[in-house]
């Protein structure tokens, strides 16, 4: 049956869930895992490093890896995965050495190649997957003394009791942590998922803790900023208009400092929350059962990791809350300054109105004086004209002519000034 055209990413999205399957493992086997922090721009360097390794063993590297690959290089198998801020290398070697952890899987990898890997090591661990011997209770004290330097162990039976996982969550003298997984009948794919889950619990624990030093550094900074905000708020209650611009400048500087810290650390705190969620999910997927008096992985994480993560969450919440409080204080102060400015503008407008009224009255007075002055001069002209006409023999009384001309001139001058004023007003209003 024919179908419409596929979405361009249909196949890629469908295969994404199958992109990074766990490596099938069968006891006895050795595994070494490295997690190196590196920026996304280092992916080309990592790819060139993989090319140089496969060239040594005569193996072709896939052209399109999609950020991961699974290679069989003969002496060992390699699984590489590129994540957002780190790359993970998993080396697998069949069999076991003369003694667990004496000959780890990474010993089969060229040492110079390992030393030249791009990035900085955050997590490194050896895993020994061995068949469990006997049906009696485990002697965890003997295992701790033999393989973990006598340190206190954390562990449990996992996968509904068909395997036992043990570790001390310590970095040993060789720079690696150690995991001992005793198999009581796991299938290869099940063993691969178990090893991957244990390594992810340990690696994501460290990745989540990257935010903890940041939280400790931010704590005194937030204390100082909160005190500064409290001082500004107390002054703001009784602040006068002259001090408001100074307070606004202090608030603006404080807000800029807080926003800088939030922008610099927002990703780190968000990533820590995501990694911690992954640790909790992987721990729950182990389906733990208690072994003797050992702490389970879930108990260990709740007692040792959860407080640090709670601290990070609290600092992140304080930072966000402080940013919001400073924003509200800034808005409040800006509103007060705006009201003060509006009041000053209103007073200025009232003063301008009073000045305009005074000018209008003065203008009207001047206009009246102008009409009187012009009428006076016009009356003088009329008087001179009437006297001239009288001298020429016309029967005109200059005094009477002047008296009759004064009201006419005054009215005409008043109408003329009024017309000019209207014309000027109309032009000003049009503009």
Buried (B, 14 or more C-beta within 10 A) or exposed (E): EEEEEEEEEEEEEEEEEEEBBBBBBBBBBBBBBBBBBBEEEBBEBBBEBBEEBBEEBEEEBEEEBEBBBBBEBEBBBBBBBBBEBBBBBBBBBEEBBEEBBEBBBBBBBEEEEBEEBBBEEBBBBBBBBBEBEEEEEBEBEEBBEBBBEEBEBBBBBBBEBBBBBBBBBEEBEEEBBBBBBBBBEBBBBBBBBBBBBBBBBBBBBBBBBBBBEBBEEBBEBBEEBBEBBEEBBEBBEEBEEEEBEEBBEBBBEBBEBBBEBBEEBEEBBEBBBEBBEBBBEBBEBBEBEEBEEBBBBBBBBBEEBBEBBEBBBEBBEBBBEBBEBBBEBBEEBBEBBEEBEEEEEEEEEEEEEEEEEEEEEEEEEEBEEEBEEBBEEBBEEBBEBBBEBBEEEEEBEBEEBBEEBBEEBBEBBBEEBEEEEEEEEEEEEEE
